[in-house]
Amino acid sequence: MDLEDTRNLFANLRENTDWNLDAPLLWGYFFVHSSAAPLQALATHLQEQGYALVELFEQDAEEGDAPFHVLHVERVEVHDESSLDARNQELAALATQMGVEDYDGMDVGPAPTLQ
């Protein structure tokens, strides 16, 4: 996801949600690897950085493809186009540094409310 994609994401969010994009939102980040071990190490590192582990699971493969593992972490934070682009670059570089095959991008939703 490059900066233009990030700008398009924010434009889409402004047009199609009533979320306050200047407030904290729940950002989810995804990583993919052929085996679980590098993702487990990455999960531990990210948890030490304040990310919450959502799940680490083996994805069912399409016919003819090898199975793979997915790490999903999340954190409530505030982003604009520039800061999200920087976060994506940071996480992609971290994945490479830790031997993880792919930083697979992010998703976003409303932050949980305290009840």
C-alpha positions in Angstrom: 0.0 0.0 0.0 1.6 3.2 -1.1 0.8 6.8 -0.1 -1.7 7.2 -2.9 -3.6 4.0 -1.7 -3.5 5.4 1.8 -5.0 8.7 0.6 -7.7 6.8 -1.2 -8.5 4.8 1.9 -9.0 7.9 4.0 -11.2 9.5 1.2 -13.3 6.3 1.2 -13.6 6.3 5.0 -14.6 10.0 5.0 -17.2 9.3 2.3 -18.6 6.0 3.6 -18.4 6.1 7.4 -19.4 8.5 10.1 -16.1 7.8 12.0 -14.2 10.7 13.4 -10.9 10.1 11.6 -9.1 12.5 14.0 -10.0 10.3 17.0 -8.5 6.9 17.9 -9.5 4.0 15.7 -8.8 0.3 15.9 -6.1 -0.5 13.4 -5.4 -4.1 12.5 -2.2 -5.3 10.9 -1.5 -8.6 9.1 1.6 -10.6 8.3 2.0 -13.8 6.3 4.6 -16.6 6.4 4.8 -20.2 5.3 5.4 -21.4 8.9 4.3 -20.1 12.3 7.7 -19.7 14.0 8.7 -16.3 12.5 5.3 -15.0 13.1 5.3 -16.0 16.7 8.6 -14.1 17.2 7.1 -11.1 15.5 4.0 -11.3 17.6 6.1 -11.3 20.8 8.1 -8.3 19.5 4.9 -6.4 18.5 3.2 -7.1 21.8 6.2 -5.6 23.6 5.6 -2.5 21.4 1.9 -2.2 22.6 0.1 -4.2 19.9 -2.5 -6.7 21.0 -2.4 -10.2 19.5 -5.7 -11.0 17.8 -4.8 -14.4 16.3 -2.1 -16.5 14.7 -3.6 -19.2 12.5 -3.0 -21.4 9.5 -5.0 -20.3 6.5 -6.6 -23.0 4.4 -4.8 -22.9 1.1 -6.5 -22.7 -2.3 -6.2 -26.0 -4.3 -2.6 -26.4 -5.6 -1.2 -23.7 -3.2 0.8 -24.4 0.0 -0.8 -23.6 3.3 0.4 -20.4 5.1 0.1 -18.7 8.4 -1.4 -15.3 9.2 -0.6 -13.1 12.2 -3.2 -10.4 13.1 -2.3 -7.7 15.6 -4.1 -4.5 16.4 -3.7 -1.3 18.3 -5.9 1.7 19.0 -4.2 4.8 17.5 -4.8 7.9 15.6 -3.5 8.1 12.0 -3.6 10.5 9.1 -2.5 9.7 5.6 1.2 10.4 6.3 1.4 8.6 9.6 -0.4 5.5 8.3 1.9 5.4 5.3 4.9 5.6 7.7 3.4 2.8 9.9 2.9 0.6 6.9 6.5 1.2 5.8 7.8 0.5 9.3 5.9 -2.7 9.6 7.0 -3.9 6.2 10.6 -3.2 7.1 10.2 -5.0 10.5 8.7 -8.0 8.8 11.7 -8.2 6.5 14.1 -7.7 9.3 12.5 -10.5 11.3 12.5 -12.9 8.4 8.7 -12.8 7.8 7.7 -13.3 4.2 5.1 -10.6 3.9 3.5 -7.6 5.6 0.0 -8.0 4.2 -1.5 -4.7 5.0 -4.0 -3.3 7.5 -7.7 -2.8 8.2 -9.5 -0.3 10.4 -12.6 -0.1 12.5 -14.1 1.9 15.3 -12.2 1.8 18.5 -13.9 -0.3 21.3 -15.8 1.8 23.8 -15.5 1.4 27.5 -18.6 0.2 29.2 
